[in-house]
């Protein structure tokens, strides 16, 4: 299977949606920030929530599989509060709270 950067981005986005059991209507809140080929066998895909600095980094292999041990990065720590999440759907806010707290 030959993957393009766009294919890898879509696969990673579907993976993160399934990982958090989010419904299709929540997909619009996420963006593929970048998708770049690394070496000859996988892509590194960066996904974020539109308007937020939080990022997931997911490896997508040429066979269409995602590495289940993805990386989450945010300049905002859970102890800093969650006021920035007041205007996002509850489930999206919950995902960000959980990820920020896990850091």
LONUMAR-740462 format. One record per residue: residue in three letters; x, y, z of N, C-alpha, C in turn. Coordinates in steps of 0.1 Angstrom, whole numbers, padded with zeros to 4 digits, always signed. Layout:
N
ALAXYZXYZXYZ
...
end
This chain:
103
UNK+0009-0012+0000+0000+0000+0000+0009+0012+0000
UNK+0007+0021-0010+0015+0033-0010+0006+0044-0004
UNK+0012+0050+0006+0005+0061+0013+0010+0075+0009
UNK+0001+0084+0007+0006+0098+0006+0005+0105+0019
UNK+0010+0117+0020+0010+0124+0033-0005+0127+0037
UNK-0013+0129+0027-0027+0132+0030-0034+0119+0035
UNK-0031+0107+0029-0036+0095+0034-0032+0092+0049
UNK-0019+0094+0051-0014+0092+0065-0021+0102+0075
UNK-0023+0114+0071-0030+0123+0080-0044+0119+0083
UNK-0051+0114+0073-0065+0109+0075-0065+0097+0083
UNK-0056+0088+0081-0055+0076+0090-0052+0079+0104
UNK-0043+0089+0106-0040+0093+0120-0052+0100+0127
UNK-0059+0108+0119-0071+0115+0125-0081+0104+0128
UNK-0084+0095+0120-0093+0084+0123-0089+0076+0135
UNK-0076+0074+0137-0071+0067+0148-0073+0074+0161
UNK-0071+0087+0161-0072+0095+0174-0087+0096+0177
UNK-0096+0097+0167-0110+0097+0169-0115+0084+0176
UNK-0110+0073+0171-0113+0060+0176-0107+0058+0190
UNK-0095+0063+0192-0088+0062+0205-0096+0068+0216
UNK-0102+0079+0213-0110+0087+0223-0125+0084+0222
UNK-0129+0075+0213-0143+0072+0211-0152+0084+0208
UNK-0146+0093+0199-0153+0105+0195-0162+0102+0183
UNK-0173+0108+0182-0182+0106+0171-0178+0115+0159
UNK-0183+0112+0147-0179+0118+0135-0181+0133+0135
UNK-0191+0138+0142-0194+0152+0143-0183+0160+0150
UNK-0175+0153+0158-0164+0160+0166-0152+0161+0157
UNK-0151+0154+0146-0139+0154+0138-0136+0168+0133
UNK-0146+0177+0131-0144+0190+0126-0135+0199+0135
UNK-0134+0195+0148-0126+0203+0157-0111+0200+0156
UNK-0108+0189+0149-0094+0185+0148-0088+0188+0134
UNK-0075+0191+0134-0068+0195+0122-0055+0187+0121
UNK-0052+0183+0108-0039+0177+0106-0030+0189+0103
UNK-0021+0191+0113-0011+0202+0112-0001+0199+0102
UNK+0005+0187+0102+0015+0183+0093+0015+0168+0092
UNK+0020+0163+0081+0022+0149+0078+0035+0148+0070
UNK+0045+0142+0076+0058+0142+0068+0064+0128+0068
UNK+0069+0125+0057+0076+0112+0055+0089+0111+0063
UNK+0090+0100+0071+0102+0098+0079+0109+0085+0074
UNK+0121+0086+0069+0127+0074+0064+0119+0069+0051
UNK+0119+0056+0050+0112+0050+0039+0099+0042+0042
UNK+0096+0042+0055+0085+0033+0059+0074+0039+0067
UNK+0074+0052+0071+0064+0057+0079+0063+0072+0078
UNK+0052+0077+0082+0049+0092+0083+0048+0096+0098
UNK+0052+0108+0101+0049+0114+0114+0038+0124+0112
UNK+0027+0122+0118+0015+0131+0116+0013+0139+0129
UNK+0011+0152+0127+0008+0161+0139-0006+0165+0138
UNK-0014+0162+0148-0028+0166+0149-0030+0175+0160
UNK-0039+0185+0158-0043+0194+0169-0057+0197+0169
UNK-0062+0204+0179-0075+0209+0180-0075+0223+0175
UNK-0083+0227+0166-0082+0240+0160-0083+0251+0170
UNK-0073+0260+0169-0072+0271+0179-0065+0269+0192
UNK-0060+0256+0194-0053+0253+0206-0039+0248+0203
UNK-0030+0250+0213-0016+0246+0211-0013+0232+0213
UNK-0022+0224+0218-0020+0210+0221-0018+0202+0208
UNK-0009+0192+0208-0006+0184+0196-0004+0169+0200
UNK-0009+0161+0191-0006+0147+0191+0003+0143+0179
UNK+0013+0135+0182+0022+0131+0172+0020+0116+0170
UNK+0016+0112+0158+0013+0098+0156+0021+0092+0144
UNK+0027+0081+0146+0034+0074+0135+0024+0066+0127
UNK+0024+0067+0114+0016+0059+0105+0025+0052+0096
UNK+0024+0039+0096+0033+0030+0088+0027+0028+0074
UNK+0035+0025+0064+0030+0023+0051+0019+0012+0049
UNK+0018+0004+0059+0007-0006+0058-0006-0001+0063
UNK-0006+0012+0067-0019+0019+0072-0021+0017+0087
UNK-0012+0011+0094-0013+0009+0108-0007+0021+0115
UNK-0013+0025+0127-0007+0035+0135+0000+0029+0147
UNK+0010+0036+0151+0017+0032+0164+0008+0036+0175
UNK+0005+0026+0184-0005+0029+0194+0001+0038+0205
UNK+0014+0039+0206+0021+0047+0216+0024+0061+0210
UNK+0014+0069+0209+0015+0082+0203+0021+0092+0214
UNK+0025+0104+0209+0030+0114+0218+0021+0126+0219
UNK+0018+0131+0231+0010+0143+0232+0019+0154+0238
UNK+0017+0166+0233+0025+0177+0237+0016+0189+0239
UNK+0019+0197+0250+0011+0209+0252+0019+0218+0261
UNK+0019+0231+0258+0026+0241+0266+0017+0243+0279
UNK+0005+0238+0279-0004+0240+0290-0005+0228+0299
UNK-0002+0230+0312-0002+0219+0321-0016+0218+0328
UNK-0020+0207+0332-0033+0205+0339-0034+0214+0351
UNK-0023+0217+0358-0024+0225+0370-0026+0240+0367
UNK-0025+0243+0355-0027+0257+0351-0042+0261+0348
UNK-0051+0251+0350-0065+0254+0348-0070+0251+0334
UNK-0083+0252+0332-0089+0248+0320-0098+0259+0314
UNK-0096+0271+0317-0104+0282+0313-0104+0283+0297
UNK-0094+0279+0291-0093+0280+0276-0103+0270+0270
UNK-0109+0261+0277-0117+0250+0271-0132+0253+0272
UNK-0135+0265+0277-0149+0269+0280-0158+0268+0267
UNK-0153+0270+0255-0161+0271+0243-0159+0260+0234
UNK-0155+0249+0239-0154+0237+0230-0164+0226+0235
UNK-0168+0217+0227-0177+0207+0232-0171+0199+0243
UNK-0180+0194+0252-0176+0187+0264-0166+0176+0262
UNK-0169+0168+0252-0160+0156+0249-0146+0160+0244
UNK-0145+0171+0237-0132+0176+0232-0125+0182+0244
UNK-0132+0189+0253-0125+0194+0265-0121+0183+0274
UNK-0129+0173+0275-0125+0161+0283-0112+0155+0278
UNK-0111+0153+0265-0099+0147+0259-0087+0156+0263
UNK-0088+0169+0261-0077+0178+0264-0073+0178+0279
UNK-0083+0177+0287-0081+0177+0302-0073+0164+0305
UNK-0078+0153+0300-0071+0140+0303-0057+0140+0298
UNK-0055+0145+0286-0041+0144+0281-0032+0154+0288
UNK-0037+0166+0291-0029+0175+0299-0026+0170+0313
UNK-0035+0164+0319-0033+0158+0333-0023+0147+0333
UNK-0023+0139+0322-0014+0128+0321+0001+0131+0319
UNK+0003+0144+0317+0017+0148+0314+0025+0150+0327
end
